Amino acid sequence: MSTQPIFRDEPWLSQPISLGESTIMAAGQVRNVAGIERKSMRTLGSFGLIYMVDVEGYYVDELGTQCDLRSGDAVWIHPGVAHAYGPKRGKTWTQIYVVFDGPQWERWAAEGITNFRRPVTHAEPVEGWARRWHDAFPADAAPTLAHALRTFGVINQLLLELLAVHDESSQSTRDAWLFESQRLLGEREASRALSPQSVARTLGMSYESFRKKFAHHIGESPGHYQKRRRIEHACAAIYQGTHSFKALADELGFCDVFHFSKTFRQVVGETPSAFRVKARGL
């Protein structure tokens, strides 16, 4: 006669860890999770990260996401988004969970760093990631400010690295045009920079098609992206104190200092002189 595997919860935190207004509320590992029925989605009031250690399961949410889950997947839970996940019939399930709340992660969500429309990411090797999550919560840690600072530092690194690893692994050849266009548009030296129209021709696309596709992926037109990147180069040079404003205008392809200053103010919100005072006290 078969029996159901015994559920086991292994919490790694005895109490929440807070830093400012942000809190890591819970963390740990659970085995043999029953899961949440698809027809009984739940909604949480906090952010969560579920890392799948040994899984063959499913995930669904109210936004229309439906996908299978496997070991190495990470499910990003956003407050207010009804969802369900669990093992497929006859399968076992082991997961690591971290629950967190506060303005830090609210900003990440608002800025699209964590995307509620892309709730499942992936990172391997599973054993290595599981060990890193476990090591982030030492059992003998004292409840001090130093401990909170270290824990938040490690968790932030793990969360962002998890997103970066997934992004790198999910890139495909169909995105090559986008990376190449960003490289060409972002050239610092005016002598090497191409206009958006020339970039489109280099990629073998009509300008209108290129403009629409670029704006869809990046959120701004090729021309605005190029202007912003040039001003970002200018900001770095001003901070380092390596160029005069005239030299910057010439190098970045502006017709004169007035045009450079006007564009700088449009992008940054202040003049190059005001930015230099804040950046270098000069």
C-alpha positions, -999 to +999 in steps of 0.1 A: +000+000+000+015+033-011+017+063+013+020+100+006+055+115+012+057+133+045+056+171+043+087+187+059+093+224+066+129+235+074+128+272+083+160+291+081+149+322+100+137+322+136+125+359+132+122+384+104+153+405+095+147+442+089+168+469+074+151+503+073+116+498+060+124+466+041+121+431+057+130+395+049+100+379+065+108+342+061+131+318+044+136+281+043+132+248+025+101+226+023+098+191+009+069+171-004+047+202-009+011+195-018+009+226-039-020+250-047-048+238-068-052+255-101-089+263-093-080+277-059-054+304-068-040+324-038-030+361-035-002+372-012+005+406+002+043+403+001+069+395-025+083+360-027+109+339-045+104+302-048+135+283-061+127+248-073+152+222-061+136+189-071+104+196-091+082+184-119+052+207-116+031+236-130+025+273-125-005+294-135-017+329-126-046+353-132-026+372-159-027+341-182+007+326-175+007+288-177+039+268-177+055+236-165+081+238-138+113+219-135+143+219-111+162+251-114+132+273-121+125+303-099+089+316-094+087+353-086+056+361-065+042+396-067+017+411-042-018+410-055-013+386-084-034+355-079-014+323-087-011+286-081+017+261-084+024+225-074+037+191-084+021+171-112+002+140-101+024+114-085+055+137-084+074+150-053+084+186-048+112+203-029+115+241-029+134+270-013+114+300-003+122+336+006+095+361+015+103+398+016+084+431+017+092+468+017+100+498-006+132+483-019+115+455-038+085+477-046+110+499-065+124+469-083+089+459-094+080+494-105+112+497-125+106+463-142+137+446-126+113+420-113+085+416-139+051+402-128+045+393-164+076+371-165+071+352-132+092+322-140+130+324-146+157+297-145+192+292-132+215+262-128+234+243-114+206+235-089+228+222-062+251+252-063+222+277-061+205+257-033+237+258-013+240+296-018+205+302-006+210+281+024+244+297+033+227+332+032+209+323+064+235+310+089+218+293+119+241+308+145+238+345+134+231+371+161+203+396+155+225+426+150+227+454+125+258+438+110+239+406+104+210+424+088+234+443+065+252+412+054+220+392+049+204+420+028+236+423+008+237+386+000+200+383-008+201+413-031+231+398-049+214+364-053+181+379-065+198+401-091+222+375-102+194+350-106+177+375-130+210+381-148+217+344-153+183+338-167+185+368-191+219+356-204+207+320-209+175+331-226+192+353-253+189+339-288+201+347-323+168+365-329+180+392-305+213+397-322+200+427-342+190+445-310+224+441-293+242+452-325+219+482-329+225+492-292+263+489-298+262+510-329+239+537-315+259+538-283+293+546-299+309+574-280+331+589-307+312+609-333+335+597-360+324+561-354+288+567-346+260+559-371+227+576-374+196+555-366+188+554-403+223+541-411+220+515-383+188+503-399+205+500-433+234+481-417+210+456-402+191+452-435+159+467-422+138+496-433+140+525-409+103+525-400+104+487-392+136+492-372+123+521-353+091+503-343+109+471-332+136+490-313+110+511-294+090+480-286+120+462-270+138+492-254+109+515-246+123+545-265+131+554-301+166+548-316+172+585-318+163+591-282+184+561-271+214+574-290+210+609-275+207+595-240+238+573-244+258+603-256+248+623-226+256+593-203+291+593-218+293+631-211+282+626-175+310+600-170+336+623-185+324+653-164+326+632-133+361+621-142+372+656-151+388+645-184+372+669-209+361+705-213+326+711-224+338+721-259+359+690-261+329+669-251+307+686-276+332+679-304+338+643-295+302+634-291+292+650-324+273+682-312+276+712-335+286+735-306+286+738-268+252+755-269+236+725-286+255+701-263+243+721-232+207+722-244+206+684-251+223+677-217+196+696-199+168+679-218+182+645-207+196+651-172+174+680-161+202+704-154+230+721-172+265+705-176+279+732-153+253+724-125+260+687-129+297+693-126+292+713-094+273+684-079+296+657-092+329+673-085+323+704-063+338+726-090 
